[in-house]
Amino acid sequence: MKRVGEVVAYLGFALVAGGAVLLCVVWPSGRPPRRGRYLVWAAFVALFVGTVAALLAQYPYATGGGLQLGLLGERIRTTLSTRLGQASLARLGLAIVLRLLFGRVIALSGPPACSRFP
């Protein structure tokens, strides 16, 4: 479960980064096509879900316990106090900020949409 979460998170990140760059480089003169935007939104969801899954599976993975142990509050706090837990929280925070920023860029009307990226 932990490896699956990590793989989904990494694929999500690759699609977010690559998709956003593609939409800003290939379609710099206006709003990108709907399918491209959906791909980037799906990548944000994959990044978020994969990171949360890997985070919840970390404690059982490290202790050799069952997966249900990772859902208890004390075990989550223990996981979040590690470097991996803090890195996962930072990744989640960064994903949320990038999602809001990307949404703002896409929502801007008029050419060029990506040149307004701060």
C-alpha positions in Angstrom: 0.0 0.0 0.0 2.8 2.4 0.9 4.6 1.8 -2.5 1.4 2.1 -4.4 0.7 5.5 -2.7 4.2 6.7 -3.5 4.0 5.6 -7.1 0.6 7.4 -7.5 2.0 10.5 -5.8 5.0 10.6 -8.1 3.0 10.0 -11.2 0.6 12.8 -10.1 3.5 15.1 -9.6 5.0 14.3 -13.0 1.6 14.9 -14.6 1.1 18.1 -12.7 4.5 19.5 -13.6 4.5 18.3 -17.2 0.8 19.1 -17.9 1.1 22.6 -16.5 4.2 23.3 -18.5 2.6 21.8 -21.6 -0.5 23.9 -21.3 1.5 27.1 -20.7 4.0 26.4 -23.5 1.8 24.8 -26.2 -1.2 27.1 -25.7 0.4 30.4 -24.4 -2.0 32.6 -26.3 -5.2 31.7 -24.5 -7.2 29.2 -22.6 -5.9 25.7 -22.9 -8.2 22.9 -24.1 -10.5 21.3 -21.7 -8.9 17.9 -21.9 -5.6 19.3 -20.9 -7.1 21.0 -17.9 -8.9 17.9 -16.8 -5.6 15.9 -17.1 -3.8 18.4 -14.8 -6.8 18.4 -12.3 -6.7 14.6 -12.3 -3.0 14.8 -11.6 -3.6 17.0 -8.6 -6.1 14.5 -7.2 -3.6 11.7 -7.8 -0.8 13.6 -6.1 -3.0 14.3 -3.1 -4.5 10.8 -2.8 -1.1 9.1 -3.3 0.5 11.3 -0.7 -2.2 10.7 1.9 -2.2 6.9 1.2 1.6 6.7 1.6 1.4 8.8 4.8 -1.3 6.6 6.3 0.6 3.4 5.3 3.9 4.6 6.7 3.4 3.5 10.4 2.2 0.0 9.6 5.0 -0.3 7.1 7.7 0.8 9.6 6.4 -1.4 12.5 5.3 -4.4 10.5 1.7 -4.0 11.8 -1.6 -4.2 10.0 -2.9 -1.4 7.8 -5.7 -0.6 10.3 -3.1 0.6 12.8 -2.2 3.5 10.5 -5.6 5.1 11.0 -5.4 5.6 14.7 -4.7 9.2 16.0 -1.6 8.4 18.0 0.0 6.5 15.2 -0.7 9.3 12.7 0.9 11.8 15.1 3.9 9.5 15.4 4.2 9.3 11.7 3.8 13.1 11.3 6.6 13.7 13.8 9.1 11.9 11.5 11.0 13.5 8.6 8.9 11.5 6.1 5.7 12.7 7.7 6.9 16.3 7.7 7.9 16.0 4.0 4.5 14.5 3.2 2.8 17.4 4.9 5.0 19.8 3.0 4.1 18.0 -0.3 0.4 18.2 0.5 0.7 21.9 1.3 2.7 22.6 -1.9 0.1 20.6 -3.9 -2.7 22.7 -2.5 -0.9 26.0 -3.2 0.0 24.9 -6.7 -3.6 23.8 -7.4 -4.9 27.1 -6.3 -2.3 29.0 -8.3 -3.0 26.8 -11.4 -6.7 27.4 -11.0 -6.1 31.1 -10.9 -4.0 31.1 -14.0 -6.5 29.0 -15.9 -9.4 31.2 -14.7 -7.7 34.3 -16.1 -9.3 35.2 -19.4 -7.6 36.7 -22.3 -4.2 36.0 -23.9 -1.7 35.1 -22.7 -3.0 33.2 -19.7 0.3 31.7 -18.6 2.2 34.9 -18.8 0.2 36.0 -15.8 1.8 33.2 -13.8 3.5 35.1 -10.8 
